[in-house]
């Protein structure tokens, strides 16, 4: 349930109500909006508890939430969540661009890509130091060395870093190098990993599972929020369907739907969503028109030579051209780029 407090409720009042809820055995999560404060209450539904709370000074009303995702839902947090990372705000109206190769391959490859995407307008550099691959014989990434190279990219270019964390044992290691920790599609329901990430305060980019429903996706976000990490970014990256002509089916209808259901910012990954570089520009434009807060695009200096995901990667020239195209689309839907 949620407890809606009166407009202008004092800190003393809010603390008193929070303490009462904790005495009742509930977990309490606070959301302070532009007009009023709401307390998200986690625990068993009890009518008598709601009646007690509604009688307390400072409480406007108590509302039971019917959807299973409590903290990720707009009932708890009506205003859009804005995540600030350095000078960048995700979810505030400016289109955010995350770009770079699928994997860290070498220092030269990384720096060439990083300078190119920065010049084109990207604020974040994405690349995997640890690479989960379907085949055990495929390139698995450079691990710790890859993280060190990403740190060098940040020092030399000023770009913020997005990279994937594979398991709960390497969270602290990856968090030292990354500005955003990415949870990949295969790990969306790795609940041990999600619980560990819920304890840190760095932003987490949660990719939708390749076969996950929207509710399952938001429930995975709930794991992060319920543990106290409210810096969650959702990423639609395509789902598995019966269609063989694309790698995945990019579910752009999920973007406006999730933004109705949830306050969390939504990023779209058209590279994994289609698996074909020649489809990435059109789906990028469509994602912006659908209301995405940003894009994650694979960019490689030489896609034919990429050690992973070359067929879906743009080269640096193509990415620069796409960014120019996106400016008009962003403006048409009230966004800036």
C-alpha positions as CSV (number, residue, x, y, z in Angstrom):
1,X,0.0,0.0,0.0
2,X,1.0,3.7,-0.2
3,X,0.5,6.4,2.4
4,X,-0.2,9.8,0.8
5,X,0.7,12.6,3.2
6,X,-0.9,16.0,3.4
7,X,0.6,18.8,1.3
8,X,3.3,20.5,3.4
9,X,3.7,17.6,5.9
10,X,6.7,18.4,8.1
11,X,9.8,16.2,8.5
12,X,8.7,15.5,12.1
13,X,5.3,14.3,10.9
14,X,6.8,12.1,8.1
15,X,9.3,10.6,10.6
16,X,6.6,9.8,13.1
17,X,4.4,8.0,10.5
18,X,7.5,6.1,9.2
19,X,8.3,5.0,12.7
20,X,4.7,3.8,13.3
21,X,4.8,1.8,10.1
22,X,8.1,0.2,11.1
23,X,6.6,-0.7,14.5
24,X,3.8,-2.4,12.6
25,X,6.4,-4.6,10.8
26,X,6.4,-2.8,7.5
27,X,9.3,-1.8,5.2
28,X,9.0,1.9,4.3
29,X,10.3,3.7,1.2
30,X,9.9,7.4,0.8
31,X,9.1,9.3,-2.4
32,X,9.2,13.1,-2.3
33,X,7.4,14.6,-5.3
34,X,6.9,18.2,-6.4
35,X,3.6,18.5,-4.5
36,X,3.6,15.9,-1.7
37,X,5.4,13.0,-0.1
38,X,4.3,9.4,-0.5
39,X,5.4,6.5,1.7
40,X,5.6,3.1,0.0
41,X,4.7,0.4,2.5
42,X,6.0,-3.1,1.9
43,X,4.4,-6.0,3.8
44,X,1.2,-7.9,4.3
45,X,-2.1,-6.2,3.4
46,X,-4.0,-5.4,6.6
47,X,-7.2,-3.3,6.7
48,X,-6.9,-2.5,10.4
49,X,-3.4,-1.1,9.7
50,X,-4.8,1.2,7.0
51,X,-7.5,2.4,9.3
52,X,-4.9,3.2,12.0
53,X,-2.8,5.1,9.6
54,X,-5.6,7.1,8.1
55,X,-6.5,8.4,11.6
56,X,-3.0,9.8,12.1
57,X,-2.4,13.5,11.7
58,X,-0.6,14.3,8.4
59,X,-2.1,11.4,6.5
60,X,-4.3,12.3,3.6
61,X,-5.2,8.7,2.5
62,X,-4.0,5.1,2.3
63,X,-4.2,3.4,-1.1
64,X,-3.8,-0.3,-1.7
65,X,-1.7,-1.1,-4.8
66,X,-3.1,-3.9,-6.9
67,X,0.0,-4.4,-9.2
68,X,2.8,-6.6,-7.9
69,X,5.5,-4.0,-8.7
70,X,5.0,-1.5,-5.8
71,X,8.1,0.8,-5.8
72,X,8.5,0.7,-9.6
73,X,5.0,1.8,-10.2
74,X,3.6,5.3,-10.7
75,X,1.2,4.9,-7.8
76,X,4.2,5.1,-5.4
77,X,6.2,7.7,-7.5
78,X,3.9,9.8,-9.7
79,X,6.8,12.0,-11.0
80,X,9.4,10.8,-13.5
81,X,12.6,9.6,-11.9
82,X,15.6,11.6,-13.0
83,X,19.0,10.0,-12.5
84,X,22.0,12.4,-12.3
85,X,25.4,11.1,-13.2
86,X,28.0,13.8,-13.3
87,X,26.6,16.5,-15.7
88,X,24.1,14.2,-17.3
89,X,20.5,13.8,-16.3
90,X,18.7,10.7,-17.5
91,X,14.9,11.1,-17.7
92,X,14.9,14.9,-17.7
93,X,14.0,15.5,-21.3
94,X,17.4,15.4,-23.0
95,X,18.0,12.4,-25.1
96,X,21.0,10.4,-23.7
97,X,23.3,8.5,-26.1
98,X,25.3,5.4,-25.0
99,X,27.6,4.2,-27.7
100,X,30.6,2.0,-28.2
101,X,31.6,-1.5,-29.2
102,X,30.1,-4.7,-27.9
103,X,33.4,-5.8,-26.3
104,X,36.7,-4.3,-25.1
105,X,39.2,-5.8,-27.6
106,X,42.2,-3.5,-27.4
107,X,43.3,-0.1,-26.2
108,X,43.6,1.2,-29.8
109,X,40.2,0.0,-30.7
110,X,38.6,1.4,-27.6
111,X,40.1,4.9,-27.8
112,X,39.3,5.2,-31.5
113,X,35.7,4.4,-30.9
114,X,35.5,6.5,-27.8
115,X,36.8,9.7,-29.3
116,X,34.5,9.2,-32.4
117,X,31.3,8.7,-30.4
118,X,32.1,11.6,-28.1
119,X,32.7,13.9,-31.1
120,X,29.3,12.7,-32.5
121,X,27.5,13.6,-29.3
122,X,27.4,10.6,-27.0
123,X,27.7,11.2,-23.3
124,X,28.3,7.5,-22.3
125,X,30.8,5.0,-23.7
126,X,29.5,1.4,-23.6
127,X,31.7,-1.7,-23.9
128,X,31.9,-5.1,-22.2
129,X,34.9,-6.2,-20.2
130,X,33.1,-9.4,-19.3
131,X,31.1,-10.9,-22.1
132,X,28.4,-13.6,-21.6
133,X,28.3,-15.5,-24.9
134,X,26.0,-18.3,-26.0
135,X,29.0,-20.4,-27.1
136,X,31.8,-21.1,-24.6
137,X,34.3,-20.9,-27.5
138,X,33.4,-17.3,-28.4
139,X,35.4,-14.3,-27.2
140,X,34.6,-13.8,-23.5
141,X,36.1,-10.4,-22.9
142,X,39.3,-9.1,-21.3
143,X,37.9,-9.0,-17.7
144,X,40.0,-7.0,-15.3
145,X,42.3,-5.7,-18.0
146,X,39.2,-4.5,-19.9
147,X,38.0,-2.6,-16.9
148,X,41.3,-0.9,-16.7
149,X,41.1,0.2,-20.3
150,X,37.6,1.6,-19.7
151,X,39.0,3.6,-16.9
152,X,41.6,5.0,-19.3
153,X,38.9,5.9,-21.7
154,X,37.1,7.9,-19.0
155,X,40.3,9.7,-18.0
156,X,41.3,10.7,-21.5
157,X,37.9,11.5,-23.1
158,X,35.7,12.4,-20.1
159,X,33.0,10.0,-21.3
160,X,31.0,8.2,-18.6
161,X,31.3,4.4,-18.6
162,X,28.6,1.7,-19.0
163,X,29.7,-1.9,-18.7
164,X,28.1,-5.2,-17.8
165,X,28.4,-7.0,-14.5
166,X,28.1,-10.7,-14.7
167,X,27.5,-12.0,-11.2
168,X,27.2,-11.0,-7.5
169,X,30.9,-11.8,-6.9
170,X,32.2,-9.0,-9.2
171,X,29.8,-6.2,-8.4
172,X,32.3,-4.2,-6.3
173,X,35.1,-4.7,-8.9
174,X,32.9,-3.5,-11.8
175,X,31.5,-0.6,-9.7
176,X,35.0,0.8,-9.2
177,X,35.3,1.3,-13.0
178,X,31.8,1.9,-14.2
179,X,29.4,4.9,-13.9
180,X,26.5,2.6,-14.8
181,X,26.4,-1.1,-14.1
182,X,24.6,-3.0,-16.8
183,X,22.5,-6.2,-16.1
184,X,22.3,-8.1,-19.3
185,X,19.3,-9.9,-20.7
186,X,20.4,-13.3,-19.4
187,X,20.8,-12.0,-15.9
188,X,17.6,-10.0,-15.6
189,X,16.2,-12.6,-13.2
190,X,19.5,-13.5,-11.5
191,X,18.1,-12.6,-8.1
192,X,21.4,-13.0,-6.2
193,X,23.0,-10.5,-8.5
194,X,20.0,-8.1,-8.3
195,X,20.1,-8.2,-4.5
196,X,23.8,-7.4,-4.4
197,X,23.2,-4.5,-6.8
198,X,20.4,-3.2,-4.6
199,X,22.9,-2.5,-1.9
200,X,25.1,-0.2,-3.9
201,X,24.2,3.4,-4.9
202,X,25.5,3.5,-8.4
203,X,23.0,3.4,-11.3
204,X,22.0,0.1,-12.7
205,X,20.8,-0.4,-16.3
206,X,18.4,-3.3,-16.3
207,X,18.0,-4.9,-19.7
208,X,14.7,-6.7,-20.4
209,X,15.1,-10.5,-20.5
210,X,14.9,-11.9,-24.0
211,X,11.7,-13.8,-23.1
212,X,10.4,-11.6,-20.3
213,X,7.0,-10.0,-20.0
214,X,6.8,-6.4,-19.0
215,X,5.6,-7.3,-15.6
216,X,8.6,-9.7,-15.1
217,X,10.9,-6.9,-16.2
218,X,9.4,-4.4,-13.7
219,X,9.5,-7.1,-10.9
220,X,13.2,-7.5,-11.6
221,X,13.5,-3.7,-11.1
222,X,11.5,-4.1,-7.9
223,X,14.4,-6.2,-6.5
224,X,16.8,-3.3,-7.0
225,X,14.4,-0.7,-5.6
226,X,13.3,-2.7,-2.6
227,X,16.9,-3.1,-1.5
228,X,17.4,0.7,-1.5
229,X,18.9,1.4,-4.9
230,X,16.6,3.8,-6.6
231,X,19.0,4.6,-9.5
232,X,17.4,2.1,-11.9
233,X,17.3,2.6,-15.7
234,X,15.2,0.2,-17.8
235,X,16.5,-0.9,-21.2
236,X,14.3,-2.5,-23.9
237,X,16.6,-4.6,-26.1
238,X,14.3,-6.8,-28.0
239,X,12.5,-10.0,-27.2
240,X,12.6,-13.5,-28.7
241,X,9.8,-14.3,-31.1
242,X,9.1,-16.7,-34.0
243,X,10.4,-14.2,-36.6
244,X,13.8,-15.3,-38.1
245,X,14.6,-12.3,-40.2
246,X,15.8,-10.3,-37.2
247,X,17.9,-11.3,-34.2
248,X,15.1,-10.2,-31.8
249,X,11.9,-8.3,-32.1
250,X,12.3,-4.8,-30.8
251,X,9.2,-4.2,-28.7
252,X,8.8,-0.4,-29.1
253,X,5.2,-0.6,-27.8
254,X,6.8,-1.4,-24.4
255,X,8.3,2.1,-24.2
256,X,5.1,4.2,-23.9
257,X,3.5,1.4,-21.9
258,X,6.3,1.1,-19.4
259,X,6.4,4.9,-19.0
260,X,2.7,4.8,-18.1
261,X,3.2,2.0,-15.6
262,X,6.5,3.1,-14.1
263,X,8.4,6.3,-13.2
264,X,11.8,4.8,-14.2
265,X,13.6,6.1,-17.3
266,X,13.7,3.9,-20.4
267,X,16.6,3.4,-22.8
268,X,16.2,1.5,-26.1
269,X,18.9,-0.8,-27.6
270,X,18.1,-1.1,-31.4
271,X,21.4,-2.9,-32.0
272,X,20.5,-6.0,-30.1
273,X,16.8,-5.4,-30.9
274,X,17.3,-6.1,-34.6
275,X,20.8,-7.6,-34.9
276,X,21.2,-5.8,-38.3
277,X,23.1,-2.6,-38.6
278,X,21.0,-1.4,-41.6
279,X,17.9,-1.5,-39.4
280,X,19.5,0.4,-36.5
281,X,18.9,4.0,-37.8
282,X,15.2,3.5,-38.5
283,X,14.5,1.8,-35.2
284,X,16.6,4.5,-33.4
285,X,14.4,7.2,-34.9
286,X,11.3,5.2,-34.0
287,X,12.4,4.7,-30.4
288,X,12.9,8.4,-29.9
289,X,9.4,9.1,-31.3
290,X,8.0,6.4,-29.0
291,X,9.3,8.4,-26.0
292,X,12.6,6.7,-25.1
293,X,14.9,8.7,-22.8
294,X,18.0,7.5,-24.6
295,X,19.6,5.0,-26.9
296,X,22.3,2.4,-26.5
297,X,24.0,1.8,-29.9
298,X,26.9,-0.5,-30.8
299,X,29.6,1.4,-32.7
300,X,32.9,-0.2,-33.8
301,X,35.7,1.4,-35.8
302,X,35.7,-1.6,-38.1
303,X,32.6,-3.8,-37.7
304,X,33.7,-6.6,-40.0
305,X,36.7,-7.2,-37.7
306,X,34.7,-7.0,-34.5
307,X,35.2,-10.0,-32.1
308,X,31.5,-9.9,-31.2
309,X,28.3,-8.5,-32.7
310,X,29.9,-7.0,-35.8
311,X,26.8,-7.4,-38.0
312,X,24.7,-5.2,-35.7
313,X,27.4,-2.5,-35.2
314,X,27.5,0.9,-36.9
315,X,30.9,2.3,-37.9
316,X,31.9,5.7,-36.5
317,X,30.8,7.6,-39.7
318,X,27.4,5.9,-39.7
319,X,26.9,6.8,-36.0
320,X,27.7,10.4,-36.6
321,X,25.2,10.6,-39.4
322,X,22.5,8.9,-37.3
323,X,23.0,11.5,-34.5
324,X,22.4,14.3,-36.9
325,X,19.2,12.6,-38.1
326,X,18.0,12.1,-34.5
327,X,18.1,15.8,-33.7
328,X,15.0,16.5,-35.8
329,X,13.1,13.6,-34.4
330,X,14.0,14.5,-30.8
331,X,12.8,18.1,-31.4
332,X,9.5,17.0,-32.8
333,X,8.7,15.1,-29.6
334,X,9.9,17.8,-27.2
335,X,13.3,16.4,-26.5
336,X,16.7,17.9,-26.9
337,X,19.9,16.3,-28.2
